[in-house]
Amino acid sequence: MLKAQIIGHIGRDADVKDLNGDTCITFNVASQQGKDKNGNQRPSLWAKCVIWKKAGQSIEISKYLKKGTQVYCEGLAKTEHWMSRENAPTSQLVITVTDLKLLGSKNDSASTTTDAPAEYAAPVAAAPVEAAPVEMTDMSGSDDLPF
């Protein structure tokens, strides 16, 4: 079993298909790989993300999976292999999503996730709590050991 986590932007709107009563939601996520040692941008890593829903389960999340939306996906990873039309071996990373968080849209001012269900909203960081000062006592002259 290989677990994968990816944060990136959705490449195009999610595709929803009904397969024998179950629903399959698929979308592609592009994750930036940063820069190489020469300062050149590395190519994006693309992953196909798949969410399976049983009959009767809500597929409401699919309406929030739009092009440009930033998401966090976690799940089981595998690689699919096939031969392209040019007869070249091709492969793709596929993540069967077990946890999904909507992080926002590419344009923060036009966020598509403001009305998203709470179960898919990214956790909000708590405000830092300032600790109360601790009074230190001088025990250098004491022979009483605490142990």
C-alpha positions as CSV (number, residue, x, y, z in Angstrom):
1,M,0.0,0.0,0.0
2,L,1.3,3.4,-1.0
3,K,-0.2,6.5,0.6
4,A,0.1,9.8,-1.3
5,Q,-0.6,13.5,-0.4
6,I,-0.7,16.2,-3.0
7,I,-1.5,19.9,-2.9
8,G,-2.1,21.6,-6.2
9,H,-4.6,23.2,-8.5
10,I,-7.3,21.4,-10.5
11,G,-6.6,21.3,-14.2
12,R,-10.2,21.2,-15.4
13,D,-13.7,20.8,-13.9
14,A,-14.4,17.4,-12.2
15,D,-16.0,14.7,-14.3
16,V,-18.9,12.8,-12.6
17,K,-19.9,9.4,-13.9
18,D,-22.5,6.9,-12.6
19,L,-21.1,3.3,-12.8
20,N,-23.5,0.6,-11.8
21,G,-25.1,2.6,-9.0
22,D,-21.7,3.9,-7.7
23,T,-20.5,7.4,-8.6
24,C,-17.0,8.1,-9.8
25,I,-15.7,11.7,-9.5
26,T,-12.4,12.3,-11.4
27,F,-10.2,15.4,-11.7
28,N,-6.5,16.1,-12.4
29,V,-4.3,18.0,-9.9
30,A,-1.1,19.8,-10.9
31,S,1.5,20.3,-8.2
32,Q,4.5,22.6,-8.7
33,Q,7.8,20.9,-8.1
34,G,9.8,24.0,-7.4
35,K,13.1,25.0,-9.0
36,D,16.2,22.9,-9.8
37,K,19.7,23.8,-8.7
38,N,20.1,26.1,-11.7
39,G,17.0,28.1,-10.8
40,N,14.9,26.7,-13.7
41,Q,11.2,25.8,-12.9
42,R,10.7,22.1,-12.9
43,P,7.7,20.7,-14.8
44,S,4.4,20.3,-12.8
45,L,3.6,16.8,-11.5
46,W,0.1,15.8,-12.6
47,A,-2.0,13.3,-10.7
48,K,-5.4,11.9,-11.6
49,C,-7.6,11.9,-8.5
50,V,-10.6,9.6,-8.1
51,I,-13.3,9.8,-5.5
52,W,-15.8,6.8,-5.3
53,K,-19.2,7.4,-3.7
54,K,-21.6,4.6,-3.0
55,A,-25.2,4.8,-4.1
56,G,-27.1,7.3,-1.9
57,Q,-23.9,9.2,-0.8
58,S,-23.8,12.9,-1.5
59,I,-21.8,14.0,-4.6
60,E,-22.2,17.7,-3.6
61,I,-18.4,18.1,-3.5
62,S,-18.2,17.7,-7.2
63,K,-19.7,21.2,-7.8
64,Y,-16.7,22.8,-5.9
65,L,-14.1,20.9,-7.9
66,K,-13.6,23.5,-10.6
67,K,-10.6,24.4,-12.7
68,G,-8.1,26.5,-10.7
69,T,-9.3,25.4,-7.3
70,Q,-6.5,24.6,-4.9
71,V,-7.0,21.2,-3.1
72,Y,-5.3,18.9,-0.7
73,C,-5.8,15.2,-1.6
74,E,-4.7,12.2,0.3
75,G,-5.2,8.6,-0.5
76,L,-3.9,5.4,-2.0
77,A,-1.6,5.8,-4.9
78,K,-0.9,3.6,-7.9
79,T,0.6,4.0,-11.4
80,E,-1.4,3.1,-14.5
81,H,0.6,2.1,-17.5
82,W,-0.5,1.9,-21.2
83,M,0.8,2.3,-24.7
84,S,0.1,5.7,-26.4
85,R,-1.2,6.1,-29.9
86,E,2.5,6.6,-31.0
87,N,3.3,3.2,-29.4
88,A,5.3,4.8,-26.6
89,P,4.9,3.5,-23.0
90,T,3.0,6.0,-20.9
91,S,2.1,6.1,-17.2
92,Q,0.1,8.2,-14.9
93,L,-0.1,8.6,-11.1
94,V,-3.6,7.8,-9.8
95,I,-4.8,8.7,-6.3
96,T,-7.9,7.1,-4.9
97,V,-8.9,9.9,-2.6
98,T,-9.7,9.2,1.1
99,D,-9.3,12.7,2.4
100,L,-10.0,15.9,0.4
101,K,-9.7,19.6,1.6
102,L,-10.6,22.6,-0.5
103,L,-7.9,25.2,0.0
104,G,-9.2,28.0,-2.2
105,S,-9.2,29.1,-5.8
106,K,-6.4,30.3,-8.0
107,N,-7.8,33.9,-7.6
108,D,-8.3,34.4,-3.9
109,S,-10.8,37.2,-4.6
110,A,-13.1,34.8,-6.5
111,S,-13.0,31.8,-4.1
112,T,-15.3,29.0,-5.1
113,T,-15.0,27.3,-1.7
114,T,-16.8,29.8,0.5
115,D,-20.0,27.8,0.6
116,A,-18.4,24.4,0.6
117,P,-19.5,21.8,3.2
118,A,-17.5,22.0,6.5
119,E,-16.2,18.5,6.0
120,Y,-14.2,19.6,3.0
121,A,-13.1,23.0,4.3
122,A,-9.4,23.4,5.2
123,P,-8.7,23.5,8.9
124,V,-8.4,27.1,10.2
125,A,-5.3,27.8,12.1
126,A,-5.9,28.7,15.7
127,A,-4.8,32.1,16.9
128,P,-1.5,31.8,18.9
129,V,-2.0,31.6,22.6
130,E,0.3,33.7,24.7
131,A,1.6,31.7,27.7
132,A,1.4,33.2,31.1
133,P,4.8,34.1,32.6
134,V,6.3,31.5,34.9
135,E,8.0,32.6,38.1
136,M,11.4,31.1,38.5
137,T,12.8,30.5,42.0
138,D,16.5,30.3,42.9
139,M,17.3,26.9,44.3
140,S,21.1,27.2,44.2
141,G,21.5,27.2,48.0
142,S,19.0,24.5,48.7
143,D,20.1,21.0,49.7
144,D,16.6,19.5,49.1
145,L,16.7,17.5,45.9
146,P,13.3,17.0,44.2
147,F,14.1,13.4,43.5
